[in-house]
Amino acid sequence: MPGNRTKRSCALLVTLALSALLTACGGSDDTSGGGGKVTLRYTWWGNPDRAARTDQAVALFKKKHPGIDVQTSFAGYDAYKQKLATQAAGGDAPDVMQLDYRMIDQYASGGVLLDLGKRSTELSTAEIDKGLLATGRLGGTQFAIPMARGTEAVVYDAKQWKATGVALPRAGWTWDEWADSVREVARASGKPGSIDPGQSEDCFEVWLRGQGKSLYTKDGGLGFTADDLTRWWTFTDGLRREGAVSPAEQTTQIDGSVENTPLGRGKAVSDFNWDAPASGFQDLVGEGLTLAPMPVWRDGTPGQYFKPSMFIGAGATTSHPGEAAQLIDFMINDKDAAKILGATRGIPVNESIRTDVVPGLEGFDTTVAAYQSSVEGTLNAPPQAPPSGDSALQNTFTRDYDQVSFGRMSPREAAENYVTEAKAELR
């Protein structure tokens, strides 16, 4: 199975690269609208609320730019990802498209994305944090622009946690202190204090970064050893055996929806998640839903970082790169558009826009904004976008830890197996 995934990843990159070369001179076949207008295709993933707000913002863009028409489309994430891959492989990428962190390397190296660094006349990035902006860069070329930002958090039910008498999660607590806390919460509440973070590549990355290490090297290789992963899985496996974190039967039910997490099912007191998506717990947990910073390393070094919640980019073969850059600039920098979009894609990356938008947020968005403000200036710069093989490796990571959770492999055996497969996938 790992070999098949590796072949598919390599085949897709080759296909993308060949398609880009074959269509480089052809341009888009849908480049003009009625009345001599330029027509752009703009696609994204999201829910109906994001779609409604985006369409309102696009309508405003067309009003401000009467010579440009924009055709929009959206889908759920999985369907969007599949459709975009098909379009890109066929040389028919949209003029403007929403991108995930893990898509950038795949599409940039395949020749699908436009170099936005050459569009400074139409597109300003002056008010975006330099470290955050760099995450959309590959080989020194700016292929994508972050639209909003997010960061990981400990998501917990404050009412349940307070009822145990255990000190609440706090900024600066270490991984050892976190472990002691969830042990105490479990003893006092009779349920695991936390989801088992051993199955999460994101949590492992935070733990690694606190030690000055990383998931990947700058050239796309593996940034850690089997010894590092063995220590992580030994740590989390021990907590699971103690009953401090959720058992294997519960963590293996996690499928990306909050409803099937231990916290969402009322089987644990806390979880790990990205801040904005944690809003999904609101209806399940209630008003007690709260966010706290991720644990830090023993010397106080944080491993969490601000990550673009999503990016926006343009197709390399668009016949209207200037207009595409104008639309991207509008979505990121226009104050009127920002009022319409709110936090539907996360907290805005443009600093002045963020200052304008945050006071008008409502509901759990205010919790997210306050949480981000609380860690502002305390986090290290984000890593570059991960190599294209990371999507497959996320599944491999969870699968190998499942073997540890069910006692089929030791942490050492599972770690060595993962590292072997990861190196093959990344090649």
C-alpha positions as CSV (number, residue, x, y, z in Angstrom):
1,M,0.0,0.0,0.0
2,P,2.7,2.6,0.8
3,G,4.3,1.8,-2.5
4,N,1.1,2.5,-4.3
5,R,0.7,5.8,-2.6
6,T,4.2,6.8,-3.5
7,K,3.7,5.9,-7.2
8,R,0.4,7.8,-7.3
9,S,2.1,10.9,-5.8
10,C,5.0,10.8,-8.2
11,A,2.6,10.1,-11.2
12,L,0.5,13.2,-10.3
13,L,3.5,15.4,-10.1
14,V,4.8,14.2,-13.5
15,T,1.3,14.6,-15.0
16,L,1.0,18.2,-13.6
17,A,4.4,19.1,-14.9
18,L,3.8,17.8,-18.4
19,S,0.3,19.4,-18.5
20,A,1.8,22.7,-17.5
21,L,4.4,22.5,-20.3
22,L,1.9,21.4,-22.9
23,T,-0.6,24.2,-22.1
24,A,1.9,27.0,-21.3
25,C,1.2,28.6,-24.6
26,G,-2.4,27.8,-24.9
27,G,-4.0,29.9,-22.1
28,S,-7.5,29.4,-20.7
29,D,-10.3,28.7,-23.1
30,D,-12.7,30.8,-21.0
31,T,-11.1,34.2,-21.0
32,S,-13.7,36.7,-22.1
33,G,-17.2,37.5,-21.3
34,G,-20.0,39.5,-22.9
35,G,-19.3,43.1,-23.9
36,G,-15.6,42.6,-24.1
37,K,-15.2,41.9,-20.4
38,V,-12.4,39.8,-19.1
39,T,-13.8,36.7,-17.4
40,L,-12.0,35.0,-14.5
41,R,-12.9,31.7,-12.9
42,Y,-12.6,31.7,-9.1
43,T,-13.1,28.5,-7.1
44,W,-12.9,27.6,-3.4
45,W,-14.0,25.1,-0.9
46,G,-16.3,25.8,2.0
47,N,-19.8,25.8,3.4
48,P,-22.9,27.7,2.3
49,D,-22.2,30.6,4.6
50,R,-18.7,31.1,3.1
51,A,-20.2,30.8,-0.4
52,A,-22.8,33.4,0.3
53,R,-20.3,35.9,1.7
54,T,-17.8,35.2,-1.0
55,D,-20.4,35.8,-3.7
56,Q,-21.3,39.1,-2.0
57,A,-17.7,40.1,-2.0
58,V,-17.2,39.1,-5.6
59,A,-20.3,41.2,-6.6
60,L,-18.6,44.2,-5.0
61,F,-15.4,43.5,-6.8
62,K,-17.2,43.4,-10.1
63,K,-18.9,46.7,-9.2
64,K,-15.5,48.3,-8.5
65,H,-13.9,46.7,-11.6
66,P,-16.7,46.9,-14.3
67,G,-14.3,45.5,-16.9
68,I,-13.9,42.2,-15.1
69,D,-16.5,39.4,-14.8
70,V,-16.0,36.6,-12.2
71,Q,-17.5,33.2,-12.4
72,T,-17.5,31.5,-9.0
73,S,-17.9,27.9,-7.8
74,F,-17.4,26.1,-4.6
75,A,-17.6,22.6,-3.1
76,G,-16.9,20.7,0.1
77,Y,-13.2,20.2,0.8
78,D,-12.8,16.6,-0.4
79,A,-14.8,17.2,-3.6
80,Y,-13.0,20.4,-4.3
81,K,-9.6,18.8,-3.8
82,Q,-10.4,16.1,-6.3
83,K,-11.9,18.4,-8.9
84,L,-8.9,20.8,-8.7
85,A,-6.5,18.0,-9.1
86,T,-8.4,16.9,-12.2
87,Q,-8.5,20.4,-13.7
88,A,-4.8,21.0,-13.0
89,A,-3.8,17.7,-14.5
90,G,-5.8,18.6,-17.6
91,G,-4.2,22.0,-18.0
92,D,-7.5,23.7,-17.1
93,A,-6.7,25.2,-13.7
94,P,-9.0,28.1,-12.6
95,D,-7.7,31.6,-13.0
96,V,-8.0,32.1,-9.2
97,M,-8.2,29.3,-6.7
98,Q,-8.2,28.6,-3.0
99,L,-5.4,26.4,-1.8
100,D,-4.6,24.4,1.2
101,Y,-1.2,24.4,2.9
102,R,-0.5,20.9,1.6
103,M,-1.4,21.7,-2.0
104,I,1.2,24.4,-2.6
105,D,4.3,22.2,-3.1
106,Q,2.3,19.8,-5.3
107,Y,0.9,22.5,-7.6
108,A,3.9,24.9,-7.6
109,S,6.4,22.1,-8.5
110,G,3.9,20.9,-11.2
111,G,3.9,24.3,-12.9
112,V,0.2,24.9,-12.1
113,L,0.6,28.2,-10.1
114,L,1.4,31.7,-11.3
115,D,4.4,33.6,-9.8
116,L,2.6,36.2,-7.8
117,G,5.8,38.0,-6.9
118,K,5.9,39.5,-10.4
119,R,2.4,41.0,-9.9
120,S,3.4,43.7,-7.3
121,T,1.7,46.4,-9.4
122,E,-1.7,44.8,-8.9
123,L,-1.2,42.9,-5.6
124,S,0.2,44.3,-2.4
125,T,1.5,42.1,0.4
126,A,2.9,44.9,2.5
127,E,0.6,44.3,5.5
128,I,1.0,40.6,5.8
129,D,3.5,39.2,8.4
130,K,6.7,38.3,6.5
131,G,6.9,34.9,8.1
132,L,3.4,34.1,7.3
133,L,3.8,35.3,3.7
134,A,6.9,33.1,3.3
135,T,4.8,30.0,3.8
136,G,3.3,30.5,0.3
137,R,6.8,30.6,-1.2
138,L,8.7,27.7,-2.9
139,G,12.2,28.0,-4.1
140,G,12.1,31.8,-3.5
141,T,9.0,32.2,-5.7
142,Q,5.7,33.5,-4.2
143,F,3.1,31.0,-5.6
144,A,0.3,31.6,-3.0
145,I,-0.9,34.3,-0.6
146,P,-2.3,33.5,2.8
147,M,-5.9,34.6,3.2
148,A,-6.3,34.1,7.0
149,R,-4.4,32.6,9.9
150,G,-5.0,30.1,12.6
151,T,-3.0,28.4,15.3
152,E,-3.4,25.2,17.3
153,A,-5.0,25.1,20.7
154,V,-6.1,23.0,23.6
155,V,-9.8,23.0,23.3
156,Y,-11.6,22.2,26.5
157,D,-14.9,22.2,28.4
158,A,-14.1,24.8,31.1
159,K,-17.2,23.8,33.2
160,Q,-16.1,20.2,33.4
161,W,-12.5,21.1,34.0
162,K,-13.3,23.5,36.8
163,A,-15.5,20.9,38.5
164,T,-12.4,18.7,39.0
165,G,-10.6,21.3,41.0
166,V,-7.5,21.0,38.8
167,A,-5.8,24.3,37.8
168,L,-7.0,25.5,34.4
169,P,-4.8,25.2,31.3
170,R,-2.5,28.2,31.1
171,A,0.0,29.9,28.8
172,G,3.5,28.5,29.2
173,W,2.6,25.1,30.6
174,T,5.0,22.4,29.5
175,W,4.2,19.1,28.0
176,D,5.0,17.4,31.4
177,E,2.7,19.8,33.2
178,W,0.0,19.2,30.6
179,A,0.4,15.4,31.2
180,D,0.1,15.9,35.0
181,S,-3.0,18.0,34.5
182,V,-4.9,15.5,32.3
183,R,-3.9,12.7,34.8
184,E,-5.5,14.7,37.6
185,V,-8.6,15.6,35.5
186,A,-9.1,11.9,34.6
187,R,-8.9,10.8,38.2
188,A,-11.3,13.5,39.4
189,S,-13.8,13.3,36.5
190,G,-13.8,9.6,35.7
191,K,-13.1,10.2,32.0
192,P,-9.9,10.9,30.1
193,G,-8.6,14.4,30.6
194,S,-7.7,14.7,26.9
195,I,-7.9,13.1,23.5
196,D,-4.8,11.0,22.8
197,P,-2.5,13.3,20.9
198,G,-0.3,10.4,19.8
199,Q,-2.4,10.0,16.6
200,S,-2.0,13.6,15.5
201,E,0.9,14.6,13.3
202,D,0.0,18.2,14.1
203,C,0.6,17.7,17.9
204,F,3.8,15.8,17.2
205,E,5.0,18.8,15.1
206,V,4.4,21.2,18.0
207,W,6.3,18.8,20.4
208,L,9.2,18.6,17.8
209,R,9.4,22.3,17.2
210,G,9.7,23.1,20.9
211,Q,13.0,21.1,20.7
212,G,14.2,23.1,17.7
213,K,13.4,20.3,15.3
214,S,10.9,20.0,12.4
215,L,8.7,17.6,10.5
216,Y,10.6,18.3,7.2
217,T,13.9,19.8,6.2
218,K,14.0,22.8,3.8
219,D,14.7,20.5,0.9
220,G,11.6,18.3,1.6
221,G,13.3,15.5,3.5
222,L,12.3,14.1,6.9
223,G,13.3,16.4,9.7
224,F,13.3,14.0,12.6
225,T,14.5,10.5,13.5
226,A,13.0,7.2,14.6
227,D,14.3,8.0,18.0
228,D,12.4,11.3,18.1
229,L,9.1,9.6,17.1
230,T,9.7,6.7,19.6
231,R,10.0,9.2,22.4
232,W,6.7,10.9,21.4
233,W,4.8,7.7,21.1
234,T,6.3,6.2,24.3
235,F,5.1,9.4,26.1
236,T,1.5,9.3,24.7
237,D,1.2,5.5,24.9
238,G,2.0,5.7,28.6
239,L,-0.7,8.2,29.2
240,R,-3.2,6.1,27.3
241,R,-2.3,3.0,29.4
242,E,-2.9,5.1,32.5
243,G,-6.3,6.2,31.3
244,A,-5.2,9.9,31.3
245,V,-6.0,10.2,27.5
246,S,-8.7,8.5,25.4
247,P,-8.5,4.8,24.6
248,A,-7.8,3.3,21.2
249,E,-11.4,2.4,20.6
250,Q,-12.3,6.1,20.7
251,T,-9.4,7.7,18.9
252,T,-9.8,5.3,15.9
253,Q,-13.3,6.7,15.4
254,I,-11.9,10.2,14.7
255,D,-12.8,11.0,11.0
256,G,-12.3,14.8,10.8
257,S,-15.7,15.6,12.2
258,V,-16.0,17.0,15.7
259,E,-19.0,14.8,16.4
260,N,-16.8,11.7,16.3
261,T,-14.1,13.0,18.6
262,P,-13.9,12.0,22.3
263,L,-14.7,15.6,23.4
264,G,-17.6,15.9,20.9
265,R,-19.0,12.6,22.2
266,G,-18.7,13.6,25.9
267,K,-16.0,11.0,26.4
268,A,-13.1,13.4,27.2
269,V,-12.7,16.8,28.8
270,S,-10.3,18.3,26.2
271,D,-9.0,18.0,22.7
272,F,-6.4,19.5,20.4
273,N,-7.5,21.4,17.3
274,W,-6.9,24.5,15.2
275,D,-8.6,27.5,16.7
276,A,-11.3,28.4,14.1
277,P,-12.4,24.9,13.3
278,A,-12.9,24.3,17.1
279,S,-16.1,26.3,16.7
280,G,-17.7,23.0,15.6
281,F,-17.6,21.9,19.2
282,Q,-19.8,24.7,20.3
283,D,-23.1,23.0,19.8
284,L,-21.8,19.8,21.4
285,V,-20.0,21.2,24.4
286,G,-21.9,24.4,25.0
287,E,-20.9,27.7,26.6
288,G,-18.0,26.2,28.5
289,L,-16.0,25.7,25.3
290,T,-12.6,27.4,25.8
291,L,-9.2,27.7,24.1
292,A,-5.8,27.6,25.7
293,P,-2.2,27.7,24.3
294,M,-0.4,24.5,23.3
295,P,2.1,23.1,25.8
296,V,5.7,24.3,25.4
297,W,9.0,22.4,25.7
298,R,10.7,22.2,29.1
299,D,12.8,25.3,28.5
300,G,9.8,27.3,27.6
301,T,10.3,27.2,23.8
302,P,6.9,27.2,22.0
303,G,6.2,24.7,19.1
304,Q,2.9,26.1,17.9
305,Y,2.8,28.8,15.2
306,F,0.4,30.9,13.2
307,K,-0.4,28.9,10.1
308,P,-2.3,30.2,7.1
309,S,-5.8,28.6,7.4
310,M,-5.9,28.7,3.6
311,F,-4.2,30.4,0.6
312,I,-5.3,32.0,-2.6
313,G,-3.3,31.6,-5.9
314,A,-3.7,32.0,-9.6
315,G,-3.3,29.6,-12.5
316,A,0.0,29.7,-14.4
317,T,-1.9,29.5,-17.7
318,T,-4.4,32.2,-17.0
319,S,-4.7,34.6,-20.0
320,H,-5.3,37.5,-17.5
321,P,-2.6,37.4,-14.8
322,G,-3.0,41.1,-14.0
323,E,-6.8,40.8,-13.4
324,A,-6.3,37.6,-11.4
325,A,-3.8,39.4,-9.2
326,Q,-6.3,42.3,-8.8
327,L,-9.0,39.8,-7.5
328,I,-6.5,38.3,-5.1
329,D,-5.6,41.7,-3.8
330,F,-9.2,42.6,-3.4
331,M,-10.0,39.5,-1.3
332,I,-7.1,40.2,1.0
333,N,-6.7,44.0,1.2
334,D,-10.1,45.6,0.5
335,K,-11.8,46.9,3.6
336,D,-15.3,46.7,2.2
337,A,-14.7,43.1,1.2
338,A,-13.3,42.3,4.7
339,K,-16.5,43.6,6.3
340,I,-18.5,41.1,4.1
341,L,-16.2,38.2,4.6
342,G,-15.7,38.6,8.4
343,A,-13.9,35.5,9.8
344,T,-15.4,33.0,7.4
345,R,-11.9,31.9,6.3
346,G,-10.3,32.7,9.7
347,I,-8.9,35.8,11.2
348,P,-7.6,38.0,8.3
349,V,-3.8,38.2,7.7
350,N,-3.8,41.9,6.7
351,E,-2.9,43.7,9.9
352,S,-5.0,46.8,9.3
353,I,-8.0,44.7,8.0
354,R,-7.7,42.5,11.1
355,T,-7.9,45.6,13.3
356,D,-11.1,46.7,11.6
357,V,-12.7,43.3,11.5
358,V,-12.1,41.9,14.9
359,P,-14.3,44.4,16.9
360,G,-17.3,43.4,14.8
361,L,-17.0,39.6,15.2
362,E,-19.7,37.7,17.0
363,G,-20.0,34.3,18.7
364,F,-17.1,31.9,18.9
365,D,-15.2,34.1,16.4
366,T,-14.6,36.5,19.3
367,T,-13.1,33.6,21.3
368,V,-10.8,32.8,18.4
369,A,-9.7,36.4,18.0
370,A,-9.1,36.8,21.7
371,Y,-7.0,33.6,21.7
372,Q,-4.9,34.7,18.8
373,S,-4.3,38.1,20.5
374,S,-3.2,36.3,23.6
375,V,-0.4,34.5,21.8
376,E,0.5,37.3,19.5
377,G,4.3,37.9,19.5
378,T,5.1,34.8,21.5
379,L,5.3,32.2,18.7
380,N,8.1,31.3,16.4
381,A,7.9,31.7,12.6
382,P,6.0,29.0,10.7
383,P,7.7,26.4,8.6
384,Q,7.5,26.4,4.9
385,A,4.7,24.5,3.2
386,P,5.2,20.7,3.6
387,P,6.2,18.6,0.6
388,S,3.4,17.0,-1.4
389,G,3.9,13.5,0.2
390,D,2.7,14.9,3.5
391,S,-0.9,14.3,2.7
392,A,-0.4,10.6,2.4
393,L,2.0,10.6,5.4
394,Q,-0.7,12.0,7.7
395,N,-2.7,8.9,7.2
396,T,0.4,6.7,7.6
397,F,1.2,8.5,10.9
398,T,-2.3,7.8,12.3
399,R,-2.3,4.2,11.0
400,D,1.0,3.4,12.6
401,Y,0.0,4.8,15.9
402,D,-3.2,2.8,15.8
403,Q,-0.9,-0.3,15.9
404,V,0.7,1.1,19.1
405,S,-2.7,1.9,20.6
406,F,-4.0,-1.6,20.1
407,G,-0.8,-3.2,21.3
408,R,0.2,-4.7,18.0
409,M,3.5,-2.8,17.8
410,S,5.8,-1.2,20.2
411,P,6.4,2.6,19.9
412,R,9.9,1.7,18.6
413,E,8.6,-0.7,16.0
414,A,5.9,1.7,14.8
415,A,8.4,4.6,14.6
416,E,10.9,2.7,12.6
417,N,8.2,1.5,10.2
418,Y,6.9,5.1,9.8
419,V,10.3,6.6,9.1
420,T,11.0,3.9,6.5
421,E,7.7,4.5,4.7
422,A,8.1,8.3,5.0
423,K,11.5,8.4,3.4
424,A,10.1,6.2,0.5
425,E,7.1,8.5,0.1
426,L,9.1,11.7,0.1
427,R,11.5,10.3,-2.6
